[in-house]
Each structure stands twice: as structure tokens, then as C-alpha cells.
Amino acid sequence: MASGDIFSLGLVQMRCDPQPRVNIERAESFIRQAAKDGAQIVCLPELFLSPYFCQKVDLSLFDLAEPIPGPSSDRLAQIAKQTGAVVVASLFEKRAPGLFHNTAIVFDANGETLGIYRKMHIPDDPLYYEKYYFAPGDLGWKVFPTKFGQVGTLVCWDQWYPEAARLTALRGAEVLVYPTAIGWHPREKAEFGVAQHQAWETIQRSHAIANGTFVAAINRVGHEGPSDGGIEFWGASFVSDPFGVVLQRGSHDKEELLIVPCDRRRMEDVRRNWPFLRDRRVDAFGELTQRFIK
């Protein structure tokens, strides 16, 4: 279990090559550098082993999936053990023939697999056809007691839902980690791009404020898909402190490694002064389980 006031996050903002071998080697290099630079908890982007394949519906793309444990998770576990860093990775999980998940896996600093989180909210939007590939998660909300801190795992589309952040924070998360693959449709960028990015960052910073916890969003960069369309992934990976202050933010277009110290005393201070958890009316929230209230 964690001790001391400070834990250090390492956010790997990377491009994703068509070859999974290239991506796992690139991720390994980033993890080793992050650990060398002092990161204790290193986080990779969503589905980092390949380009974001959910831009189209293609039966053959299920071949990208692999079981957990499997070759990639075994290698990541070994990297975690060798570097002494906690690693949070996002994989295309083959659970059974015809059954697949978008899954985050957490390796402790000794290489032990602490567990998995299966993405709960599955989008179905233009160029984000995830419902074709992934069954929704069935493991509930997860917090993993790593060597360096209590890590809550959520994935991409989950980051827009305050209920997901709240229920994970209530399980003791010191940081909410969001492996992410999000970007602009190039034709929409000029008109909507700034507002879309600002909304993405704002909603996650609001989770930090509402729950008094750190939040880390880890995105990829680069254009993927047809040159006259596709997705331009906007990077801008960031860490927010428990009052929504951005501690570090990556660029929109470059591979980067962010090393971000996080101070647990900040959590204590914010929660004492803004006691949202104390004042929640838990007796009056039952209607949240309804789809809509008229």
C-alpha cells in the first residue's frame, strides 16, 4: 500500500502505428523512461496497440483482440516488474469467441496483475462504432490498491458521466485514470474544435472538483483514417488536481511524456474546505437509477 504524501503519475501520449509490435515497443520505451524520470504510476492511452479501429465496421478487425492474460498483458506485467512502476494499460480483450471488451488492466509495481476494468459506457457515433466491437462492462466500478496509490480506472466515453466518477471516487480512488482515444473530425475542427476540446477537459476537471480527487486523461495524437476524413486525435493529455487546477497538459500534436507529482495533502485540504461528500443527500438520489423522469 501507498505511504507518504506524494505519488507521481506518468502519462504516455503517443502515436499508434498499424503494427502492434511497434506500439508495444514504443509503449515499453515510454514506460521505462517514465520510471527513470520518477513516475510511479504510468498510464497508456486507450487501445494503444493499434490505430483506432472503431472508425469502421470490419469483421476481420476482431483479430486484433487477445485474451487476458495473453501475450501483451504478460509483456506489460514484465515491464512493470522490471521498472518497479505501476502500469495502467488499455487492451482489446477477447473474453470468449464472439465476446469482446474494451478493457483496462492494472499491473502493480512487482508485476502482479491487480485486476481489470471493462469499459461501461460504449459509444456509437460516426467513426466511433464501438458497439459493434465491444460488449459493455460487467465488472462494475473498480479501484485498485497499488503500491503507490488507490487507482480508479475508467475509459474514454466513461469520462463524460459524473455517476461513473462519483461511484469510483466513493470506493477510495485517489486518482481517476481515463485512457482515451478522442479527436476531431477534420471537417468539423474549424467550427467546433475548440468547443469540443474545452468541453472534454471541463467535464473531467469537474469530476476532480466534485469528488476531491486527482484526474488523469491520457490521449493519443496523430491523424488516423482516410486523408480526406478520419480522426485527428487531439492529444492534450492532462492531470487535474482535486480542485480542477490543471497541473500539466500535453500538446495537441506531439508525442510526449508527462511526469506529474500529486500531493495527497491537497486532497485533504480541498475536501475539508469543500465537503461535497459530507453534504451529499444520499437519501434523495434514488431516482438516478431511472432513465428519465417526467
Buried (B, 14 or more C-beta within 10 A) or exposed (E): EBEEEBBBBBBBBBBBBEEBEBBBEBBBBBBBBBBEEEBBBBBBBBBBBBBBBBBEEEEEBBEBBBEBEEEBBEBBBEBBBEBBBBBBBBBBBBBEEEEBBBBBBBBBBEBBBBBBBBBBBBBEEEBBBBBBBBBEBEEEBBBBBBBBBBBBBBBBBBBBBEBBBBBBBBBEBBBBBBBBBBBBBBEEBEEEBEEBBEEBBEBBBBBBBBBBBBBBBBBBBBBBBEEEEBBBBBBBBBBBBBBBEBBBBBEBBEBBBBBBBBBBEBBEBBBEEBEBBEEEEEEEEEEEEEEEEE
